[in-house]
Amino acid sequence: MKDWPLYEIFIRSKNGLSHKHVGSLHAADAEMAIENARDVYTRRMEGVSIWVVDSREITASNPAEQDALFDPAESKIYRHPTFYDVPEEVRHM
């Protein structure tokens, strides 16, 4: 079992629009990871969809480099449209 890869588990709830990371588990393959994730993370009918991602396939930014990565966005106010009025009819924005 220690040779089994680590999978990151994402569940989309009945109410939600997007998958949320709920945890990690080891499994022999992706199919086993889905089955185990169902048993571990959706015991109370919490989900309608499960994604499993081999942790080795995830590339992440380094938190120590956050200033260089995120500071350039500060000068681009159009990326942060907080000055627009959003109509009530528009949901999940």
C-alpha atoms as one frame of an Amber mdcrd trajectory, in Angstrom:
protein
   0.000   0.000   0.000   2.867   2.419   0.584   3.603   2.226  -3.154   0.078
   3.323  -4.058  -0.099   6.874  -5.378  -1.777   9.660  -3.440  -4.973  11.056
  -4.969  -6.554  14.420  -4.221 -10.326  14.166  -3.920 -12.832  16.776  -5.111
 -16.603  16.494  -4.518 -19.390  18.496  -6.108 -22.258  18.748  -3.655 -25.910
  18.685  -4.608 -26.187  22.400  -3.910 -22.840  23.473  -5.269 -21.740  24.497
  -8.721 -18.097  23.595  -8.376 -16.055  20.722  -7.022 -14.379  21.339  -3.663
 -11.256  19.673  -2.339 -12.248  17.404   0.537  -9.110  15.408   1.215  -6.603
  12.866  -0.040  -6.275   9.106  -0.107  -3.983   6.383  -1.423  -5.292   3.951
  -4.028  -3.903   1.481  -6.544  -5.510   3.344  -9.466  -8.015   6.096 -10.282
 -11.009   3.748 -10.309 -10.183   2.504  -6.826  -9.670   6.102  -5.718 -13.198
   7.002  -6.894 -14.697   4.012  -5.081 -12.780   4.756  -1.884 -13.606   8.461
  -2.103 -17.296   7.585  -2.414 -17.062   5.438   0.725 -15.006   7.928   2.735
 -16.286  11.350   1.637 -19.922  10.849   0.546 -21.341   8.559   3.229 -24.302
  10.873   3.807 -25.219  11.455   0.141 -23.246  14.730   0.053 -22.175  14.589
  -3.549 -23.259  14.208  -7.137 -19.800  14.054  -8.715 -16.322  12.929  -7.646
 -13.035  13.953  -9.218  -9.787  12.203  -8.310  -6.433  13.642  -9.343  -3.097
  11.912  -8.939  -1.143  14.265  -6.666   1.929  13.872  -8.854   0.023  15.594
 -11.674  -0.599  18.772  -9.672   1.719  21.700 -10.182   1.421  24.375  -7.529
   2.853  27.816  -6.991   5.277  28.397  -4.153   3.671  30.450  -1.332   7.054
  32.081  -0.717   6.848  33.603  -4.212   3.336  35.019  -3.832   4.440  38.657
  -4.121   6.037  38.182  -7.529   3.165  36.038  -8.742   0.176  38.071  -7.542
   1.360  41.694  -7.262   1.076  42.469 -10.990  -2.704  41.980 -10.724  -2.956
  44.994  -8.392  -2.392  47.406 -11.296  -5.110  45.827 -13.460  -8.318  47.047
 -11.866 -10.398  45.657 -14.723  -9.669  42.193 -13.307 -11.481  43.180 -10.122
 -14.848  44.519 -11.300 -16.006  45.581  -7.849 -17.356  48.867  -9.198 -20.095
  47.185 -11.297 -23.631  46.764 -10.035 -24.723  43.130 -10.367 -28.458  42.663
 -11.003 -30.375  40.453  -8.569 -31.265  38.073 -11.422 -27.612  37.144 -11.820
 -26.766  34.357  -9.426 -23.533  32.562  -8.440 -21.209  35.300  -9.537
